[in-house]
Amino acid sequence: MQFVLTGFSHSAGLRVFAFEGIETDRTRTTFSVSADLALSRTHGIRVQDLPLLCLRFLEKQDTSNEARNLTFAEEDMRAYADNCTVEREAAQRKRAPRRNPANTAPRSEWQLPQQRR
């Protein structure tokens, strides 16, 4: 099933994203995924990231049952935030430390004139 974001609404501190699930035979089913904005701020998730996170959440769900109204819960947000932290730390470790050149003697572009003897 392929999902398309059709819009969102705001209700009592929740951002509710509306999706349409499109089957291979072109039948369409509506879904909604709610996300608590206060919890998303607590876990450092930006509001502009929520539609894609809710889409990924919906793609992982078993949509064959009757559940059409889902919630992107705190556990899901925590898992996403932990994953981001791990990726950030891995990127920091991957960066090579800066090394000083082997010849550390300071050089000057201007040379003092040599005295003639």
N, C-alpha and C positions, 0 to 999 in steps of 0.2 A: 504494500500500500504506500502511496506517495501522499505526503501532507503539504498543504498550502496554507500559509497564514492569511486569514481573511480580515483580521482586525483585532482590536482589543478594547476593553472597557475597564473602568476603575470603580471598584465597589468596596467600601469599608476597609481601606488599607490594602486591598488585594488588587493586583493587576490580573485581569482575566483575558487570556489570549484565545481567540477563536480560530480553529483550524478546520479545514475540509480534508477528509481522507478520500483519496480517489483510488478506487480499485482498478484492476487491469481491464475489467469490462465497462469502465467509465462510470460506475455507480458512485455516488458521493454520499459521505456520511459526515455529519458535523461533530466536532469534538471541542472541548474547552479545557484549558489548563490554567489553574490559578496559581499565583505566586505572591507570597506575602512580602510587601516592599520593605517593611521594617526588618524582617529576617534577612533579606538580601543585603541590606546595608550592614547588618551585623556581621555577615560573612564576607564582606568586601566585594560583593557582586554588583557591578554597575547595571543600572536600569536598562541601558541599551543592549546589554548582553542577554537579558532575560528572554526575548523572543526566540533566539537561537537555542538557548538552554532548554526552554520548554519544548521546542521542536525535537531536539535530541532525546529528551525525556519521553515524549510521545512515541517516537520511533522505537524505543526500547520496550514499550508496553505491549501486552497481548490485547490487541484491539478486536479480537474475535468475540469477546464477551460483551455484555451489555453496558459496561462502564464507558460513558461518553464524557463525563465531567471528572477530570483528574486534578490532582494537586501536586505541584512541585514543592515537596515538603522540606522541612529543615534538614533531614538526613541527606537528601539529595544535594542541597546547597552546601552542606558541610563537606560532603565527598568531593564536590567540584572545587571548593576552596582549598581543601587539602591537596588535591591533584595539582592545582595551580602553584601551591607552595613548593611541592616536590619538583615540579618543572623549573621553577625559578632558581631553586637551589642547585639543580643539576646544571643549569646554564651558567651559574656563577662558578661552579667547580670546573666546568669545561673550559672556561677562559684561561688562557695561558698567562702565568704571572709575567709581569714586565721584568726584563733582565737588563742590567746595565751592560754596556759594551765592555769587551775584555780590556781595552786600553782606557783606563779611567783617568789618565793624566789630562788635565785641562789644556786645551789648545786655544790659541788666540788667532784670529784672522789677521791681526796686525802684528807684524814682527818688528821688534826694535831694531833700529839700524845697527849694523856691526861696526865697531870701531876699527879703524885701520891702524896698523902698527908699522 
